[in-house]
Protein backbone atom coordinates (compact mmCIF):
# COMPACT_ATOMS: atom_id res chain seq x y z
CA UNK A 1 0.00 0.00 0.00
CA UNK A 2 2.87 2.36 0.85
CA UNK A 3 4.48 1.68 -2.54
CA UNK A 4 1.23 2.54 -4.32
CA UNK A 5 0.99 5.87 -2.45
CA UNK A 6 4.65 6.69 -3.18
CA UNK A 7 4.21 5.89 -6.89
CA UNK A 8 1.04 8.00 -7.01
CA UNK A 9 2.87 10.91 -5.40
CA UNK A 10 5.78 10.62 -7.85
CA UNK A 11 3.39 10.42 -10.82
CA UNK A 12 1.43 13.44 -9.62
CA UNK A 13 4.68 15.40 -9.14
CA UNK A 14 5.70 14.55 -12.70
CA UNK A 15 2.38 15.79 -14.06
CA UNK A 16 2.70 19.06 -12.15
CA UNK A 17 6.22 19.61 -13.50
CA UNK A 18 5.13 18.73 -17.05
CA UNK A 19 2.27 21.22 -16.82
CA UNK A 20 4.76 23.96 -16.05
CA UNK A 21 6.18 23.46 -19.56
CA UNK A 22 9.19 25.05 -21.17
CA UNK A 23 8.84 28.63 -22.31
CA UNK A 24 10.85 29.31 -25.49
CA UNK A 25 11.11 33.02 -24.68
CA UNK A 26 13.24 34.31 -21.88
CA UNK A 27 12.50 37.65 -20.35
CA UNK A 28 14.95 39.79 -18.46
CA UNK A 29 13.50 42.86 -16.80
CA UNK A 30 16.01 45.53 -15.85
CA UNK A 31 15.58 49.20 -15.01
CA UNK A 32 16.11 51.55 -17.94
CA UNK A 33 18.87 54.09 -17.43
CA UNK A 34 17.78 57.56 -16.31
CA UNK A 35 14.14 56.49 -16.28
CA UNK A 36 11.67 54.95 -13.88
CA UNK A 37 10.13 52.57 -16.42
CA UNK A 38 11.37 49.07 -17.02
CA UNK A 39 12.67 47.81 -20.30
CA UNK A 40 11.98 44.25 -21.36
CA UNK A 41 14.49 42.37 -23.49
CA UNK A 42 13.57 39.10 -25.08
CA UNK A 43 14.98 36.83 -27.73
CA UNK A 44 12.57 34.98 -29.95
CA UNK A 45 13.55 31.45 -30.78
CA UNK A 46 12.91 31.73 -34.52
CA UNK A 47 14.98 34.80 -35.40
CA UNK A 48 17.29 35.51 -32.51
CA UNK A 49 15.99 39.04 -32.63
CA UNK A 50 16.48 41.08 -29.51
CA UNK A 51 13.51 43.37 -28.91
CA UNK A 52 14.02 46.18 -26.40
CA UNK A 53 10.77 47.95 -25.84
CA UNK A 54 8.43 49.09 -23.12
CA UNK A 55 5.52 47.28 -24.78
CA UNK A 56 4.62 43.63 -24.68
CA UNK A 57 6.96 41.37 -26.61
CA UNK A 58 5.53 40.24 -29.92
CA UNK A 59 6.32 37.02 -31.74
CA UNK A 60 8.56 37.63 -34.73
CA UNK A 61 8.06 35.47 -37.82
CA UNK A 62 11.00 33.25 -38.72
CA UNK A 63 13.04 33.61 -41.88
CA UNK A 64 11.39 30.44 -43.20
CA UNK A 65 7.90 31.83 -42.57
CA UNK A 66 8.52 35.10 -44.42
CA UNK A 67 10.19 33.30 -47.30
CA UNK A 68 7.01 31.20 -47.53
CA UNK A 69 4.93 34.41 -47.62
CA UNK A 70 7.12 35.77 -50.43
CA UNK A 71 6.95 32.48 -52.35
CA UNK A 72 3.17 32.51 -51.95
CA UNK A 73 3.14 35.70 -54.01
CA UNK A 74 5.90 34.65 -56.44
CA UNK A 75 5.95 30.80 -56.50
CA UNK A 76 8.73 30.50 -59.09
CA UNK A 77 10.97 33.20 -57.63
CA UNK A 78 14.63 32.87 -56.76
CA UNK A 79 15.54 34.99 -53.75
CA UNK A 80 18.56 37.28 -53.93
CA UNK A 81 18.53 39.11 -50.61
CA UNK A 82 16.79 39.30 -47.23
CA UNK A 83 17.06 42.39 -45.03
CA UNK A 84 15.69 42.42 -41.47
CA UNK A 85 15.45 45.66 -39.47
CA UNK A 86 13.13 48.25 -37.99
CA UNK A 87 11.22 50.42 -40.42
CA UNK A 88 9.18 53.24 -38.90
CA UNK A 89 9.45 51.55 -35.50
CA UNK A 90 8.28 48.10 -36.65
CA UNK A 91 10.45 45.07 -37.38
CA UNK A 92 10.20 44.19 -41.07
CA UNK A 93 11.70 41.81 -43.57
CA UNK A 94 12.53 43.08 -47.03
CA UNK A 95 12.95 40.25 -49.51
CA UNK A 96 14.29 40.76 -53.01
CA UNK A 97 13.85 38.04 -55.59
CA UNK A 98 13.41 37.39 -59.29
CA UNK A 99 10.33 35.89 -60.91
CA UNK A 100 9.58 35.73 -64.62
CA UNK A 101 12.52 38.02 -65.48
CA UNK A 102 11.34 40.77 -63.08
CA UNK A 103 12.80 41.72 -59.72
CA UNK A 104 10.33 42.04 -56.84
CA UNK A 105 11.28 43.73 -53.57
CA UNK A 106 8.64 42.95 -50.94
CA UNK A 107 8.48 44.50 -47.47
CA UNK A 108 6.74 42.26 -44.92
CA UNK A 109 5.73 43.09 -41.35
CA UNK A 110 7.80 40.72 -39.16
CA UNK A 111 4.97 40.18 -36.68
CA UNK A 112 1.77 40.05 -38.73
CA UNK A 113 3.19 38.79 -42.04
CA UNK A 114 1.31 41.58 -43.81
CA UNK A 115 2.83 42.69 -47.10
CA UNK A 116 3.49 46.40 -46.64
CA UNK A 117 5.00 47.35 -49.97
CA UNK A 118 6.03 45.81 -53.30
CA UNK A 119 8.51 47.36 -55.72
CA UNK A 120 9.01 45.87 -59.19
CA UNK A 121 12.10 46.57 -61.26
CA UNK A 122 14.41 45.22 -63.94
CA UNK A 123 16.67 42.36 -62.92
CA UNK A 124 20.11 43.70 -62.04
CA UNK A 125 21.74 40.73 -60.32
CA UNK A 126 21.75 36.98 -60.91
CA UNK A 127 23.14 35.69 -57.60
CA UNK A 128 20.60 33.72 -55.55
CA UNK A 129 20.40 32.40 -52.00
CA UNK A 130 20.38 28.69 -51.20
CA UNK A 131 18.60 28.50 -47.84
CA UNK A 132 19.35 24.83 -47.27
CA UNK A 133 23.11 25.47 -46.99
CA UNK A 134 23.20 28.42 -44.57
CA UNK A 135 23.23 28.83 -40.81
CA UNK A 136 20.18 30.36 -39.19
CA UNK A 137 19.94 34.05 -38.32
CA UNK A 138 19.99 33.07 -34.62
CA UNK A 139 23.31 31.27 -35.05
CA UNK A 140 24.75 34.16 -37.04
CA UNK A 141 23.74 36.68 -34.36
CA UNK A 142 25.34 34.61 -31.58
CA UNK A 143 28.57 34.28 -33.60
CA UNK A 144 28.59 38.06 -34.19
CA UNK A 145 28.03 38.82 -30.50
CA UNK A 146 30.89 36.51 -29.57
CA UNK A 147 33.15 38.14 -32.18
CA UNK A 148 32.37 41.56 -30.70
CA UNK A 149 32.70 40.20 -27.14
CA UNK A 150 29.37 41.91 -26.43
CA UNK A 151 26.84 39.29 -25.35
CA UNK A 152 24.41 42.06 -24.32
CA UNK A 153 24.58 43.82 -27.71
CA UNK A 154 21.17 44.92 -29.01
CA UNK A 155 20.38 43.88 -32.55
CA UNK A 156 19.71 46.66 -35.03
CA UNK A 157 19.19 44.36 -38.01
CA UNK A 158 20.80 41.93 -40.41
CA UNK A 159 21.12 41.36 -44.12
CA UNK A 160 21.62 38.10 -45.98
CA UNK A 161 22.84 38.15 -49.58
CA UNK A 162 25.36 36.79 -52.04
CA UNK A 163 28.47 38.90 -52.63
CA UNK A 164 31.49 37.77 -54.67
CA UNK A 165 29.94 34.28 -54.99
CA UNK A 166 29.81 33.98 -51.20
CA UNK A 167 26.61 34.00 -49.12
CA UNK A 168 27.06 36.44 -46.24
CA UNK A 169 25.28 37.82 -43.20
CA UNK A 170 25.90 41.46 -42.33
CA UNK A 171 24.76 41.92 -38.74
CA UNK A 172 24.43 45.37 -37.14
CA UNK A 173 24.10 46.19 -33.45
CA UNK A 174 22.76 49.36 -31.83
CA UNK A 175 25.17 51.68 -30.07
CA UNK A 176 28.31 49.84 -31.06
CA UNK A 177 28.48 51.33 -34.56
CA UNK A 178 30.03 48.05 -35.62
CA UNK A 179 28.93 45.52 -38.15
CA UNK A 180 29.96 41.89 -38.28
CA UNK A 181 30.13 40.21 -41.67
CA UNK A 182 30.26 36.45 -41.67
CA UNK A 183 30.05 33.56 -44.08
CA UNK A 184 26.44 32.32 -43.99
CA UNK A 185 27.45 28.75 -44.79
CA UNK A 186 30.37 28.24 -42.38
CA UNK A 187 29.79 30.94 -39.74
CA UNK A 188 33.33 32.21 -40.27
CA UNK A 189 33.75 35.88 -39.31
CA UNK A 190 34.89 37.72 -42.43
CA UNK A 191 35.13 41.28 -41.15
CA UNK A 192 34.26 43.49 -38.19
CA UNK A 193 33.64 47.15 -39.05
N, C-alpha and C positions, 0 to 999 in steps of 0.2 A: 504494500500500500504506500509506504514511504517513497519507493522508487517511482511509482506512478505520479505522485504529487511533485517530486523533484523534476521529472521529465515534463510535466505540464507547465511548471514554472519556467523551465528553460525554454520550452516552445513558445510560451507567451512572451518571454523577454525577447526572443528572436523576432517575433511578429512586431513588437513595439519598435525595435531598432530598424526593421525593414520599412516600417511606415514612415520613419523619419526621412528616409530617402537620401539621395545625394544631389545637392544643388550644383548645377554646372556653373553658375555665376558666383563669384566671390565679391563681397562688398566690403570695402574698407572706408569707414567714415572718420575723417580727420577734420579738425577745424581749419577753415580757410584763413590765410594770412590777412591781417588787418581787417577782419570782418567778423561778425558774430554768427554768421550762417555756417552751415556745414556743407562740405563739398563731398560728393559721393563719387568714388572711382570704381569702375567695374570693367572686367574684361569679358567679352562674350566669347564663348567657346568657338564659334564658327569663324570669326574674323580676326580675333586677337586685338580687336579695336579697344583702345582705352577711351572711355567716355567720362570726362570730368564735367559735371553739370550739377546744378542745384535742383533739377527736376528728376522725376523718376527715370530710372534706366530703361531704355527701350531695347528690344531685341533687334539686332542688326542681321540682315540677310547675309548668308554666306556667299562667297565668290561663285560657288556652284549654282546657287539659287538664282543669282542675277544673270549668270550666263544662260541659264535655262529661260529666263524672261526674255533676254535678247534673242535667243534662238527661236523662241515662240513667235517673234515678229519677223525674223529673217532666218528661216529654217536651213537654208543652204549656205549661210554665211561662214566666213573664216575670220576669226577674231585677231586683230592686230595689237590691240592695246586695251588695258583696263586701268583706270585711274580712280582712286578712292580717297575722298577728302570731304571737308565741310564746304558747302556752297550755300551762302545766305543763312548760315547757322545750322543747316541740316546736313547730316552725313549722306553723301551720294556716291554712286558709282557712275562713271562715264566709260562706256564701252564703245570702242571703234572697231568696225569690222567691214568686210567686203561681201556683198551679195549681188549677183547678176551684174558684175562690172561697175557697181556703184559703191561708194564708201558711205556707211551710215554711222554717225556718232550719236549714241543714245544716252541721255542722262536719266538715271533711275534712282528714286528715293530709296535709301538703304534700309529703311524700316518698313515702309508700306509696299515697296515693289512697284509703285506707280511710276509710269514713264512720264518724265517732266518735260523733256525736250528731245527732238530729233532733228539733226542736221544731215543733209545729204550733199555729197560732193563727188568730184572726180576721184578716182583711185590714184593715190600718189605713192603708195608703198606696197610691196608684195611680200613682206615678212609677216608670218602668222605664228600665233601662239599654239603650243601643243600642251594642253592642260594635264595630260596624263604623265608628263615627265618632270613636272615642277614640284617644288616644295610648297606647302600651304602658306598663305599670308601670315598665319599665326607663327609658324616656324621661322619665317623670314624676319618678323618683328623681334622675336626673342634673340635671334642671332645678331641683329642690329643693335639691340640694347646691350648685349654682352660686349660687342665690339666697341661701343661707346663707353662701357663700364658705367652705365646709367640705367640700372634696373627700374628706377622710378620715372624714367622719361615718359612724357605724354605724347602720344601719337598725334601728328598733324595730318598725315595721309601717306599713301604709297601709290606707286605706279608700277605696272608690270608691262613690259614690252620687249621687243626683239631689237637689239642694236648690234651692229657688226656681227651678225649671225649668232648672237649669244642672247639668250633669254635672261632678262635682268629685272630685279626689283630695285626701285629707288625709294627708300623709306625716309620720311622726314619727321622730325620730332619738334614739338613746340619748345621755344625758349633756348634751345641749344644751338640754333642756327647751323645745325650740321645735318647732312644727309649721309646715309649709308647706302652704297650701291653693292648689291651682291648677286652672284650667279643664281638664278632661280632653279637651276637643276641640281647643283651641288651644294648650295648654301655658302660657297666661298665668298668672303668679303673681297670685293674688287677695289673699292675706294671709299674713303671717309672724307667728306668735304666739310 
